[in-house]
């Protein structure tokens, strides 16, 4: 199984990107989690959305199309998910109802220094994924509140409870993606 991780953060030391890296380390044999960033994707512009799309957009579309499922990791900015992630989704959601996101199984994780762990961002992202016809894994949301105390100085997730919950969340996502893939 091939999963794609997309971080909604451009920050070099992003906790959400580190969360994707921790998830990759928990993948069972036969499952691969690769990543694509949002930094090389230009702002969505209908004038550029043609047969000669920008290279960053082509890479995004190819990566999503190749994946069996997509794992979004989003920070929370102003009670919502990041603009760079929304921009990537805007590009990937075209053409409407026939995009690489239509029918693509998705999951959402979020890490935040706040007590709510990005829960509001996840709610908004779920609404947007509904519009792109991208089903979201039907399990309780995975949030990491007060994330600043859960990673060491090398960026490794060391909090045992968070690691255990992340492993369970990823297992549930993989089982669900497999179930959806069966005819």
TIDO-339823 format. One line per 8 residues: number of its first residue (from 0); for each residue x, y, z of N, C-alpha, C. Coordinates in steps of 0.02 Angstrom, whole numbers, m for minus. Example, Ala and Ser with C-alpha at 12.3 -4.5 7.8 and 13.67 -1.06 7.14 Angstrom:
<nodes>
0	660,m284,390,615,m225,390,660,m165,390 | 642,m112,354,684,m53,357,645,2,394
</nodes>
This chain:
<nodes>
0	42,m59,0,0,0,0,44,62,0 | 24,111,m39,61,173,m44,18,230,m18 | 42,262,36,8,320,65,50,382,52 | 16,438,46,50,502,35,35,547,94 | 87,577,122,80,626,175,89,696,148 | 43,740,166,47,810,145,44,853,208 | 96,891,221,97,936,278,72,1005,257 | 30,1033,297,4,1100,284,48,1155,313
8	110,1138,329,156,1187,357,218,1192,313 | 243,1252,306,305,1264,269,364,1272,316 | 352,1278,380,404,1291,430,453,1232,433 | 517,1249,436,570,1198,437,561,1150,495 | 546,1173,554,539,1131,613,467,1114,629 | 425,1110,580,353,1100,589,338,1037,628 | 298,1044,681,275,986,718,231,941,676 | 193,970,631,148,930,589,188,889,538
16	241,917,511,284,878,467,319,823,506 | 341,838,567,372,788,610,322,733,628 | 259,751,635,208,701,649,200,653,591 | 204,678,529,203,634,471,264,588,471 | 322,615,488,382,574,491,375,519,544 | 345,536,601,334,485,653,286,431,627 | 234,452,591,186,403,563,221,357,513 | 267,385,473,303,343,425,343,289,460
24	369,305,518,408,256,556,365,201,587 | 300,209,586,254,160,615,220,116,563 | 238,125,500,205,88,447,222,14,451 | 171,m29,443,185,m101,442,219,m121,376 | 248,m180,375,280,m205,315,229,m206,258 | 250,m183,200,206,m182,142,169,m116,134 | 179,m70,180,147,m4,176,201,49,178 | 195,96,132,245,149,126,209,216,132
32	238,262,171,212,330,177,266,377,152 | 252,409,95,298,458,67,267,528,76 | 306,579,61,284,648,74,291,691,13 | 248,742,12,256,796,m37,242,861,0 | 280,911,m15,271,976,17,227,1022,m24 | 207,1076,7,165,1125,m26,204,1187,m48 | 268,1189,m34,308,1249,m47,319,1265,m119 | 316,1216,m164,328,1229,m235,265,1236,m276
40	209,1242,m242,144,1247,m276,124,1321,m278 | 118,1350,m339,99,1420,m342,27,1430,m320 | 9,1491,m305,m60,1506,m287,m106,1486,m345 | m163,1458,m326,m209,1435,m378,m230,1494,m422 | m226,1483,m487,m245,1533,m536,m276,1496,m595 | m338,1508,m607,m374,1473,m661,m337,1482,m728 | m303,1538,m737,m266,1549,m799,m208,1499,m808 | m182,1472,m752,m127,1423,m754,m152,1352,m754
48	m217,1343,m743,m247,1276,m738,m267,1253,m807 | m217,1229,m844,m228,1207,m913,m184,1146,m926 | m172,1131,m988,m131,1072,m1004,m58,1081,m986 | m36,1142,m972,34,1156,m955,39,1181,m883 | 15,1140,m836,15,1160,m766,87,1169,m740 | 96,1211,m689,162,1219,m658,189,1153,m632 | 255,1145,m632,288,1083,m613,268,1059,m543 | 265,1105,m494,246,1086,m427,176,1057,m424
56	131,1083,m465,63,1057,m468,62,987,m499 | 100,979,m553,103,913,m585,129,860,m537 | 180,877,m497,207,830,m448,154,813,m396 | 117,862,m373,64,851,m324,10,804,m353 | m13,819,m413,m66,778,m444,m42,706,m455 | 19,698,m477,46,631,m488,52,593,m422 | 76,626,m370,85,593,m306,18,571,m277 | m33,614,m281,m99,596,m255,m129,540,m297
64	m122,545,m363,m150,494,m407,m119,426,m395 | m55,424,m378,m19,362,m367,m35,330,m299 | m55,372,m251,m67,348,m183,m133,312,m175 | m133,263,m129,m195,229,m111,m236,270,m61 | m202,313,m25,m235,356,24,m190,415,40 | m220,469,66,m183,530,81,m192,547,155 | m136,561,188,m136,582,258,m117,656,260 | m164,697,280,m151,769,287,m130,784,359
72	m79,824,367,m58,848,433,m65,924,432 | m107,950,476,m120,1022,472,m110,1058,538 | m75,1114,535,m74,1158,593,m141,1195,596 | m151,1231,650,m212,1271,656,m193,1345,658 | m217,1382,609,m206,1454,606,m274,1488,607 | m284,1532,656,m347,1570,660,m408,1525,657 | m406,1471,695,m462,1423,701,m475,1383,637 | m427,1380,592,m437,1343,530,m370,1312,508
80	m372,1277,451,m310,1248,425,m273,1299,383 | m213,1283,365,m169,1332,332,m189,1348,260 | m170,1408,240,m184,1429,172,m145,1389,120 | m83,1368,137,m44,1329,88,m77,1261,76 | m107,1232,127,m141,1168,118,m205,1178,77 | m241,1231,91,m302,1246,52,m284,1257,m21 | m229,1291,m34,m206,1303,m102,m190,1237,m138 | m155,1192,m104,m139,1127,m133,m203,1089,m150
88	m250,1090,m104,m314,1056,m116,m352,1088,m173 | m350,1154,m178,m383,1188,m234,m355,1164,m301 | m289,1158,m306,m259,1132,m368,m279,1060,m380 | m277,1019,m327,m289,947,m335,m363,931,m347 | m407,977,m333,m479,964,m338,m508,979,m407 | m465,994,m455,m488,1010,m522,m472,952,m568 | m514,935,m616,m581,962,m627,m630,936,m573 | m677,977,m557,m725,961,m505,m758,893,m519
96	m766,854,m467,m799,788,m468,m760,734,m506 | m705,752,m539,m665,704,m576,m591,711,m560 | m575,742,m505,m505,756,m488,m471,695,m458 | m406,701,m446,m369,647,m413,m391,638,m341 | m425,687,m313,m450,681,m244,m518,647,m240 | m555,647,m295,m623,618,m294,m619,544,m278 | m649,525,m222,m649,455,m201,m586,432,m166 | m536,475,m160,m472,457,m128,m481,455,m53
104	m467,398,m21,m472,394,52,m421,441,85 | m444,477,136,m400,525,171,m405,516,246 | m355,543,279,m353,546,352,m321,613,370 | m335,635,431,m309,700,453,m279,693,522 | m218,720,530,m187,726,595,m169,800,605 | m167,821,667,m147,890,681,m111,894,747 | m63,938,749,m25,951,810,m24,1026,821 | m33,1046,883,m35,1116,900,m9,1128,970
112	16,1187,981,39,1205,1048,m20,1222,1093 | m79,1226,1066,m139,1243,1105,m167,1180,1139 | m216,1191,1181,m249,1136,1216,m296,1096,1172 | m317,1124,1115,m365,1089,1072,m330,1050,1016 | m266,1059,1008,m227,1016,963,m243,1021,889 | m275,1074,868,m293,1081,797,m361,1053,779 | m403,1041,828,m469,1011,815,m511,1055,769 | m508,1121,778,m548,1165,735,m524,1163,663
120	m458,1159,654,m430,1154,587,m454,1090,554 | m456,1036,592,m480,972,564,m553,977,542 | m595,1010,582,m665,1018,563,m671,1054,496 | m633,1107,487,m637,1144,424,m609,1103,366 | m555,1067,378,m526,1025,325,m574,970,305 | m608,941,353,m659,889,337,m713,918,291 | m734,979,304,m785,1011,261,m760,1018,190 | m698,1040,182,m669,1049,116,m661,981,81
128	m640,930,117,m633,864,87,m700,835,66 | m753,853,100,m820,833,79,m834,863,10 | m815,925,m1,m827,958,m65,m786,927,m121 | m728,897,m105,m686,866,m157,m703,792,m166 | m754,769,m131,m777,699,m134,m725,651,m108 | m685,674,m59,m632,634,m29,m656,608,39 | m671,544,44,m693,518,109,m638,521,161 | m658,538,222,m611,542,278,m624,482,323
136	m570,450,346,m575,390,387,m625,402,444 | m673,357,453,m725,367,504,m705,343,574 | m654,374,601,m631,360,669,m625,427,705 | m620,427,771,m612,491,806,m551,529,781 | m555,596,781,m499,637,757,m434,623,796 | m378,631,761,m312,623,793,m283,693,802 | m280,716,863,m251,781,879,m196,773,931 | m146,816,927,m92,816,976,m90,886,1007
144	m123,894,1065,m120,958,1100,m53,966,1136 | m35,1028,1149,26,1043,1187,86,1005,1158 | 91,1007,1093,141,967,1056,213,984,1074 | 226,1044,1096,294,1065,1110,329,1022,1162 | 292,985,1202,322,941,1251,325,868,1231 | 311,854,1167,306,784,1145,359,763,1095 | 400,810,1074,455,795,1028,520,815,1062 | 573,777,1050,638,795,1079,672,847,1035
152	732,868,1054,768,920,1017,790,898,948 | 790,832,935,806,806,869,745,797,825 | 686,816,851,625,811,812,592,743,814 | 613,701,861,585,634,868,527,634,917 | 471,606,897,414,600,941,431,548,995 | 432,571,1057,451,525,1111,392,510,1159 | 339,548,1156,283,538,1201,249,472,1186 | 253,425,1234,227,357,1224,152,355,1209
160	113,395,1244,41,395,1232,26,419,1161 | 59,472,1139,48,497,1071,70,446,1019 | 127,414,1030,150,361,984,100,303,980 | 74,283,1037,26,228,1039,m38,248,1001 | m62,308,1014,m123,331,980,m112,339,905 | m53,365,886,m38,373,815,m34,306,780 | m3,257,812,1,189,782,m69,161,772 | m112,170,820,m181,145,815,m219,181,759
168	m210,247,756,m243,286,704,m221,264,634 | m156,255,625,m130,234,560,m153,163,543 | m155,119,592,m180,51,580,m253,54,558 | m293,94,592,m364,101,573,m371,128,502 | m328,177,485,m331,207,418,m312,154,365 | m260,116,377,m238,65,329,m292,12,320 | m322,m11,373,m376,m61,369,m434,m33,328 | m451,29,341,m508,61,305,m492,70,231
176	m431,92,214,m412,100,143,m416,32,109 | m392,m21,141,m396,m88,112,m468,m109,101 | m511,m93,149,m581,m111,142,m614,m75,83 | m597,m11,75,m625,27,19,m600,2,m49 | m540,m25,m50,m510,m49,m112,m541,m114,m137 | m573,m151,m93,m604,m214,m114,m665,m201,m156 | m674,m239,m210,m733,m229,m253,m797,m251,m220
</nodes>
